[in-house]
């Protein structure tokens, strides 16, 4: 059977992003914003509470590769502060997660060739996203860069409490695509989380050598090595032909 789907990682593969969660202005801004919701913490308290709750959520996880839920972190903080009204906590938690992300973000752009490549692949293959991310800001960032429309199927780790290389994320994508894992190619920039994870699930793999991600992991090798995004089409064609010959 032929290759029927191509799946992608998001950050470091499609999107070139940089964030810095150590910046003082993040927690100052959130501290100031919280006063409008009758929550009073100085910037040091906001920062310390955020990382303490994150650490505790990870500690409580039973997963081998635990993933955080940033909205749940802020929701926990709001509960600790007894913020009111109760029915507004979830909405405010999402706002705080996005505010934290927005202030910490120092770069957000597509890698060169991404949109053209996705448009070309869409004509022949099903496309899906499998990303270690948080839905509350991954989807808006994809929309801002005009690539959200290419992915009807989006597997986002923050929804599940575990992250790549957990093979369940890849298996879910294959199930939703209604393809066998060996009929799908996964494209990613991290040799451990992306390539190792996808291969464990039975996917063919393309490693893209971007400015982010781990370049090696033990003796793992991708099925195709792309030096930039323009080579993805060549990689997909190569693997599709190799699959057909076998």
N, C-alpha and C positions, 0 to 999 in steps of 0.2 A: 504494500500500500504506500502511496506517495505522502510527502510532507503536506500537511493541510493547515498548519497554524504556525505563527511566529509570535512568541511572547517576549516581553521586554521588562527589564528593570527600569526604574524611573530616574532616581538621582544618581548622577555620575555616569549615566548611560544616555538618557534622553535630555535631561536637564542638568545644566552646570549651575550648581548652587553652592553658596558659602554662608554659613551661619556662625555666630559667636555668642554663646549663651553666657559668657562671662562678663559681658558689657554691663556696667553699672546702670546705664540709662534704661535698660530693660526693666529692672526692678523698681527704679524710681518712677518710671512712667506707669507701671502697673499699680504701685502704691498710691499714686495720685488718682488714678482712675477708680480705684476701689473706694475712695472716700465718697464718690458720688453714689455708691451703693451701701453706704453706712458700714463699711468694713475698714478698720483703721489699723494698718501695719506700716511700719517704716520700710524703706527699701531693703535693709539688712534682714529684717524679719521675713519679708516676702521671699527673698532669695533662699534663706536658710530653710524655710518651710517647704518651698518647692522641691529642693533637692532631697530633703529628709523624707517627704512623702513619696517621691519617686523611688528612693532607696528601699523604703518599706514595701511598696507595691512589688518591686522586683524580688524582695526577700520572701514574700508570701506566695510567689508564683511556684508552681510545681513543674513548669516547663523547663526543658533542657536549654532552649534558646528563648528566654522570656522577652516579651515586647511590652513596652509601656503603653498606656492610654492617657494622653496628655489632658483630655477633657476630664477623665476620672481623677487625675491628680488635682486639678483645680477644684473639682467638685468636692473632693475630700477636704481641701483647705477651707472652702466655704462652709462646709458642715462644722468643721472645727471652730470656725469663727461665729457659728450660729447665725449666718446671714439670712436675711428675710427679704422678700417673701420666699417661702419654701418652694413654691411652684416656679420660681424664676431662677433657681440655682443652675439647672442644666443649660439654659440659654446663656447665663453669665459665664459659666465654665467654658463654653465654646468661645465666647468673646475673648476671655482671658487667654485661652490657648492661642488664638489667632493674633492677639496683641503681642504676646510673647514671641511668637514666630516672626511677626512683621518687623518688630524692632530689632531682633537678633539677626535678621537676614541682611547680608551685605552684597550678595550677588544672586541674580535669577535670570537665566537666559537659556535658550535652546543651544545645543551643540550644533555646529555647522553641518548642514545636510540632513538633519533629522526630519523635517517636515516633508521634504521631497522624497526621502526614502520611505517614510510611512505611507505616503500617498501611492507610491508605486507598489509597495507590498500589498496594500489593501485591495488592489485589483485582482490579486491571485490567491491570497491567503486570509484566513481569519487572524485577527490580531487580539492580543490580550496583554494586560499589565499584571505583573507580579512584583510587588514592591514592599520593602520595609519602609513604612510611612504611616502617617496619621491622616485619616480621611478628611478631617476638618480643614486641613490646609493643602493636602496633596491635590485634591480636585480643583480648588480655586487656582492653584499655581499652574496646573495643566491647562485650565481654561484661559488663564492670562497669557500663556504662551501658544495658545491655539492648537493644542495637540489632544485635548480631552476627547474630541469628536472621533478620533481614530480607535478608541477603545471602549466598546460596549461592555466588555468583561474586565473588571478591575478587582484583583485580589490584593487587599491592603492589610498588612500584618497587624496594624493597630486595632483592627476589628476582631482579632482572634486571640490575642494574648501571647502569641509566639511569632518568631520571625525566621527568615532564612538563616541557615540552610535547611530548616525543617521541611521535609519533603511533602507534608500535607498541603502546604500552600501551592506547590506545583501540581499536586494531584487534583486539588479543587479546580484549578484552571483547566486542566485536561477534561475533567468531568463536565464543566460548564461549556467548554468548546465542543464537547461530544467527539473527542478524538482520543486515540491511544497515545500515551506519552511518547512513544517512538515516532509518532507522526508530527511531533511538535519540535520546534527549535526555540531555545531560550537564549536571549542576548543580554549580557551583563558585563559589568566592569570589575567585579570582585571575584577573585579565583576561589575563595572559600564560600562565601554566602551565595554567589550566583552560579558559578560553574560546578563546584562540588555539589551544591544543593540540587541543581537541575539534573546532573548526571545520576545522583542517587535516586531520583524519581523516574529516570528512564528517558529524559529529554536529550536531544542533540544540543550542542552548545556552541555559541560564538562568544569569544571573549573580545571586548572592545577595550583597547588600551587608552583610557582617558586620563585626566589629571587627578582622578580619585580612585579609591579602592585598593585592595590588596592584590599585588601582581603575581603572587605565588602562594601555593598551599600544598605542602608535601610534594607528591609526584603527580598531582593532578594536571592534566593537559586538556584544553578545549578541543572540540572537533574542528574549529577554525579560529584563527587569530586575525582580528581586524585592527589595523593601526589607526584607523579613524572611521567615522560613520559612513563615509562614502564607500567603504569596502563591505558594508553589511549586505548589500544586494549581491555582490560577488560571492560572499559566504553562504547566503541562503541558496543561491543557484548551485553552488558546489555541493552542498549537503543534499539538496533535493535530487541532483543527478546521481550522487553516490548512493542515496537511498533507493533510487529507481533501479540502479544497476544490480543492487543486492536482492 
